[in-house]
Amino acid sequence: MASHAIRIVHGKRIISDLSLRSGPYVKRDYSWMDKAACKGMGTDLFFPACGEPTRKGKLICRTCQVKEQCRQEALSDPSIRGIWGGTSEEERRNTRVH
Ligand code: SF4
């Protein structure tokens, strides 16, 4: 099955490279990202290396007015990496399981 790489830019930072299987294309609305507290910030805080603390990125998320949209977006796609909506990949994985 063919795949397409899509790079999403969160504010001005790259937040994810997604590989999508070919199939019906679903147009997503990312306009909420214009209001992101992380807009224009670097990627380091939101993509900590394995084992690195996630606290600083999550603190920024606490102040974000689009936190819930961000969290839901990340929960909807297990391929999304990094901190989204104040959650880490592991936290989202646990939420999907329960
Ligand atoms: S919740 Fe966090 S990662 Fe999501 S847009 Fe807001 S600041 Fe950025």
Residues whose N, C-alpha, C, O or C-beta is under 5 A from the ligand:
A	BS01	SF4	A36 A37 C38 I60 C61 C64 V66 K67 C70 I83 W84 G85 G86
